[in-house]
């Protein structure tokens, strides 16, 4: 059974993070992230590439996203190139970058 990794608000990580767990990010990560599911919470800030089956952005992301499914929630600030099979963007989210949705 794979658990969940939580990066708390007061945690700052410089470097890459990878694993098979779901990752919730409330802190700051300056590096690339690979996981099963990545959720950048409203307090979270990520500068780097994110690769996962599903990616939820509620906070700030600058870099790139590669996922099967991406969801940009209200309040998300995403300055990234996004490549996904499906994407959902809620009112109040912003995205700056190239978006490629293959519809797979």
N, C-alpha and C positions, 0 to 999 in steps of 0.2 A: 504494500500500500504506500502510495506517495503522499506526502504531507503538503503543507503550505508554508512558504517562507514569507515572513513579514519584515519589511525594512521600515523601522519606526521613524517617526518624524524627526527625531534628534540625531539620526544616523546619517553620515556622509560617507559614501564609498567612492574611491577613485580606483578604477580598475574594472575588469570584466566580471560578469556574474553569469554562471551557467549551471543548469541542472535540469532535472525532470519534474520538479515540483511546480505547483502554481506559485506565482510570486506577486505579492501585494506590496506596492511601494508608496510609502508616505514620506520618506526621507528624500535624499538627493543622491543620484548616481551619475558619475561622470565616467562612462564606459559602456560597452556593449552588453546586452542582456539576451540570454537564450533560456527559454523555459517552456513548460507545457501551456500555461496561461499566464499572461502578464497583465496586471491591473495597476495602472498609475493613478493613485488616488488623488483627490483634489489638492492635497498638500504636497504631493509628489512632484519631483523635478528630475527629468532624465535628459542627459546630453549624450547621445550615442545611438547605435542601431539596436532595434528590438526585433527578435525573431521568436515566434511562438505560434501555436495553433490558433489561439484567440488572444487578441490584445484589446484592452479597454483603456481609453485615455479619458481621465477626468481632470487631470492636472496639466503639467507642462512637459512637452516632449520636443526636443530638437535633434534631428538626425535622420533616421530612416526606420521604416517598419516593413516587415515581411511576415505575413500571417495568412491563415485560411480565412479568418474573420476578424474584422476591425470594427470597433464601435467607439465613436467619439461622442462623449456625453456632454450635456450642457455645461459650459464653463471650461471645456478642454481648450488648450492652447497648443496646437500642434504645428510646428515648423519642420516638416519632414516629408520626404518622398515616401509614399505608401504604395505597397504592392500587396494585393489581397484577392481572394476569390470572391469575397462579399464584404460590403462595408455599409455601416449604418451611421448616419450623422444626425445628432439631435440639434434642435434649435438652441442657439447660444454657444455652440462649439465653433471654433475657427481652425482652419487648416490653410497652411501656406506651403506649397510644394507640388510635386508631380504626383498625381493619383492614378494608379492603374488597377482597375477592378476587372478580373477576367470572367467573373460569373460562373466559375467552375463549381 
